[in-house]
Amino acid sequence: MRIVAIGEAMIELAPAGADLFRAGVAGDSLNTAWYLRKLCPQDWSVAFLTRLGLDKPAARIARFVSEAGISLAPVTPHPTRSVGMYMISLTDGERSFDYWRGQSAARLLLDRLDEARAALVDTNLVYVTGITLAVLGRKGRQSLFGLLSDGRYRIAFDPNHRPRLWANAAEARSAYMQMAAISEIVLPSFEDEAALFADADPMTTARRYAEAGPSEVLVKNGSAAGALTFQGQEVRLPAPDFTHPVDTTGAGDSYNAAYLVSRLTGNSPSDANVFAQHVAANTVSRLGALVDPPVRAGEKQGHPVDQT
């Protein structure tokens, strides 16, 4: 099994004391790739498709990806662009973010269309997020849609809406529905969808995406009950047990990875949801977006993954 996540990796500046910040590496699709690598059988491969520059921040990201056991797809570095960066601010325990990503080489990933196409050869599952669609811009998005719409790949998509990345809500809505139409699995969050599409409840979100074409839509809903549509069936999902969350950063990224690995190892959508909730609950119980998961796919259901 080979999985490729497409997106942007960024330098993260996180508070580390009075007027001090710690530099790390993050990004929603990269976070999911990190969890995929942690959760999937060891004989699977996980790759990250992005574009970097030639400077030290890019080298830091490349090193992080390699040390995580993720392969970095070979895309020609941009000669002058660098990587995006964001800073986390904390106020009474609540996080806010400031971004600098206009100089990101990842925005021009699809300018190297042939290299991106080559990176997807023999790929079983492609993972894309709404942040990736926003970062690529209109031209890049259309190139990505064309690249992925020939039916060669199974595609999983998390809209993961960030309003500030889009020119307007209509552009975001159009892009998400185009992406959903070529995807097999869609993993939206109800809070985002209610704000963007005015959906009344999680099942409304699930039905809307299912009508676009994917056979499987699972709507995450924080600590409340979610919804699932699977091959025409509708299931209301139980609320997760997120007891006393410490930091919700990365909860959706870890959930997505766990759900996909569980599905790819043969579990039903409902069982995959239970496993993914278990992993996400572990993530929110500690600080930071990247938290070692407690089990691999299958172990919670009593069927440990063969890691030979």
C-alpha positions in Angstrom: 0.0 0.0 0.0 1.3 3.5 -0.9 -0.3 6.7 0.4 0.6 10.2 -0.8 -0.5 13.3 1.1 -0.4 16.6 -0.9 0.1 19.9 0.8 2.2 22.6 2.3 4.7 22.1 5.2 5.4 25.2 7.3 7.7 26.4 10.0 5.8 26.7 13.3 6.7 29.1 16.0 5.2 28.0 19.3 5.4 29.7 22.7 8.2 28.4 24.8 8.4 30.8 27.7 8.5 34.6 28.2 9.2 36.1 24.8 10.6 32.9 23.5 9.4 30.7 20.7 10.3 27.1 19.7 10.6 26.4 15.9 8.9 23.2 14.6 7.5 21.8 11.5 3.7 21.4 10.8 0.9 21.6 8.3 -2.4 19.8 8.2 -1.7 17.4 5.4 1.8 16.8 6.7 0.4 16.1 10.2 -1.9 13.5 8.7 1.0 11.9 6.8 2.9 11.8 10.2 0.0 9.9 11.8 -0.5 7.7 8.8 3.2 6.6 9.1 2.7 6.0 12.8 -0.5 4.0 12.4 -0.1 2.0 9.2 1.7 -1.4 8.8 5.4 -0.9 8.4 5.5 -2.4 4.9 3.3 0.4 3.7 4.8 3.6 2.3 3.7 7.1 3.1 4.9 10.0 0.9 4.5 13.8 1.1 4.1 15.7 -2.1 5.0 19.4 -1.8 7.5 21.9 -3.2 10.3 23.4 -1.1 13.0 26.0 -1.7 16.7 25.8 -1.4 17.2 27.6 2.0 17.7 26.4 5.5 14.0 26.3 6.5 13.3 24.0 3.5 16.2 21.8 4.6 14.8 21.6 8.1 11.4 20.5 6.7 13.0 17.9 4.5 14.9 16.5 7.4 11.8 16.4 9.6 9.9 14.5 6.9 12.7 12.0 6.4 13.2 11.4 10.2 9.5 10.7 10.4 9.8 7.8 8.0 7.9 9.7 5.3 9.3 9.9 1.8 9.5 13.4 0.2 8.3 13.3 -3.4 11.1 14.5 -5.8 9.9 17.9 -7.0 12.5 20.4 -8.3 13.0 23.0 -5.5 12.0 26.6 -6.3 15.2 28.7 -6.9 14.0 31.8 -5.0 10.9 30.9 -2.9 11.1 29.6 0.7 8.4 28.0 3.0 5.5 29.4 4.9 5.6 30.2 8.6 3.1 30.8 11.3 3.2 31.9 14.9 1.0 30.6 17.8 -0.2 33.1 20.4 -1.8 32.0 23.7 -4.4 34.0 25.6 -5.9 32.3 28.6 -5.1 28.9 27.1 -6.8 29.7 23.8 -4.6 29.6 20.6 -4.6 32.1 17.8 -2.4 32.1 14.7 -0.6 34.6 12.5 0.6 33.4 9.1 3.3 34.4 6.6 2.9 32.1 3.6 3.0 34.3 0.5 6.6 33.3 -0.2 5.8 29.5 0.0 7.2 27.4 -2.8 4.3 25.0 -2.2 2.0 27.5 -3.9 3.7 26.6 -7.2 3.8 22.9 -6.8 1.6 22.3 -9.8 3.9 24.3 -12.0 5.9 21.1 -12.0 2.9 19.1 -13.2 4.9 16.3 -14.8 6.9 15.8 -11.6 3.7 15.7 -9.5 2.2 13.2 -11.9 5.3 11.0 -11.6 5.2 11.2 -7.8 1.7 9.6 -7.9 2.7 6.5 -10.0 1.6 3.3 -8.2 -0.2 5.2 -5.5 -3.2 3.5 -3.8 -4.6 6.5 -1.9 -4.2 10.3 -2.4 -5.0 12.6 0.5 -5.9 16.2 -0.1 -7.2 19.0 2.2 -9.0 22.3 1.6 -6.0 24.1 2.8 -4.0 22.5 0.0 -6.6 23.7 -2.5 -6.5 27.2 -1.1 -2.7 27.4 -1.1 -2.5 26.2 -4.8 -4.7 29.1 -6.0 -7.1 28.9 -8.9 -4.5 27.8 -11.6 -3.0 25.2 -9.3 -6.3 23.8 -8.2 -7.5 23.3 -11.8 -4.2 21.5 -12.6 -4.7 19.3 -9.5 -8.3 18.5 -10.4 -7.1 17.5 -13.9 -4.3 15.4 -12.5 -6.6 13.5 -10.1 -9.8 13.1 -12.2 -8.7 10.3 -14.5 -9.9 7.6 -12.1 -6.5 6.1 -11.4 -6.5 6.9 -7.7 -8.6 6.5 -4.6 -8.9 10.0 -3.1 -9.6 11.0 0.4 -10.5 14.7 1.0 -10.9 16.8 4.2 -12.3 20.3 3.4 -10.7 21.7 6.6 -12.0 25.2 5.8 -9.8 28.2 6.7 -11.7 31.4 5.6 -8.7 33.7 5.5 -7.1 31.6 2.8 -9.9 32.2 0.3 -10.9 35.3 -1.7 -14.5 34.6 -0.8 -16.8 31.9 0.5 -18.3 31.1 -3.0 -14.8 30.2 -4.3 -14.2 27.9 -1.4 -17.6 26.2 -1.8 -17.1 25.6 -5.5 -13.6 24.2 -5.0 -14.7 21.8 -2.2 -17.6 20.4 -4.2 -15.3 19.9 -7.3 -12.8 18.0 -5.1 -15.6 16.0 -3.5 -16.9 15.0 -6.9 -13.6 13.1 -7.7 -13.1 11.7 -4.2 -14.1 8.4 -2.7 -13.9 9.4 0.9 -14.8 12.9 2.3 -14.0 13.8 5.9 -15.5 17.2 6.7 -15.9 18.9 10.1 -19.4 20.0 10.9 -18.4 23.3 12.5 -16.7 24.4 9.3 -19.5 23.2 7.0 -22.2 24.9 9.0 -20.4 28.2 8.7 -19.6 27.8 5.0 -22.8 26.1 3.7 -25.3 26.8 6.5 -25.9 23.1 7.0 -28.5 22.5 9.7 -26.9 19.3 11.1 -24.1 16.8 10.4 -26.4 14.5 8.3 -27.2 17.5 6.1 -23.5 17.9 5.5 -23.0 14.2 4.8 -25.9 14.1 2.3 -24.7 17.2 0.4 -21.3 15.7 -0.1 -22.6 12.3 -0.9 -24.8 13.8 -3.7 -21.6 15.1 -5.3 -20.3 11.5 -5.9 -18.2 10.1 -3.0 -19.3 6.7 -1.8 -18.3 7.5 1.8 -18.7 10.7 3.8 -18.0 10.9 7.5 -18.7 14.2 9.3 -16.7 14.9 12.4 -18.4 17.0 15.0 -15.9 17.7 17.8 -17.2 16.3 21.0 -20.7 15.9 19.7 -22.4 13.2 17.6 -21.3 13.0 13.9 -22.8 11.5 10.8 -21.9 8.9 8.1 -23.2 8.1 4.6 -21.8 4.9 3.1 -23.0 3.6 -0.2 -26.4 5.1 0.2 -26.8 4.2 3.9 -27.1 6.8 6.6 -25.7 6.3 10.1 -25.7 8.7 13.1 -22.4 8.3 14.9 -22.0 8.4 18.7 -20.2 11.3 20.3 -16.5 10.7 21.1 -15.2 10.4 24.6 -12.9 13.5 24.7 -12.6 13.7 28.4 -10.8 16.9 29.6 -9.0 17.8 26.4 -5.7 19.6 26.9 -5.0 20.8 23.4 -7.3 20.1 20.4 -4.5 20.9 17.8 -4.1 18.0 15.4 -7.3 16.2 16.5 -8.8 16.2 13.0 -5.5 15.3 11.4 -5.0 12.3 13.7 -8.6 11.2 13.3 -8.3 11.3 9.5 -5.2 9.2 9.5 -6.6 6.6 11.9 -9.9 6.4 10.0 -8.2 5.9 6.6 -5.7 3.3 7.9 -8.5 1.4 9.6 -10.6 1.4 6.5 -7.7 0.3 4.3 -7.0 -2.6 6.6 -10.5 -3.9 6.2 -12.6 -2.4 9.0 -16.1 -1.1 8.5 -16.7 2.7 8.5 -18.4 2.4 12.0 -15.5 0.5 13.4 -13.0 2.8 11.7 -14.8 5.7 13.4 -14.4 4.1 16.8 -10.7 3.6 16.3 -10.2 7.1 14.9 -12.0 8.6 17.9 -9.7 6.6 20.2 -6.6 8.0 18.5 -8.0 11.6 18.4 -8.9 11.4 22.1 -5.3 10.5 22.8 -4.1 13.5 20.7 -6.2 16.0 22.5 -5.1 14.7 25.9 -1.6 16.2 25.4 0.0 19.4 24.2 0.9 19.7 20.5 -0.4 18.5 17.2 1.9 15.4 16.9 1.3 12.9 19.7 2.4 9.3 19.5 -0.8 7.2 19.0 -1.5 4.5 21.6 -2.2 1.7 19.1 -2.0 0.9 15.4 -5.0 0.2 13.3 -6.8 -3.0 14.3 -5.4 -3.3 17.8 -8.4 -1.6 19.5 -10.7 -4.0 17.7 -8.6 -6.9 18.9 -6.9 -7.6 15.6 -3.3 -6.4 15.8 -1.8 -5.2 12.5 0.9 -7.5 11.1 4.0 -5.4 11.2 6.4 -8.1 9.8 
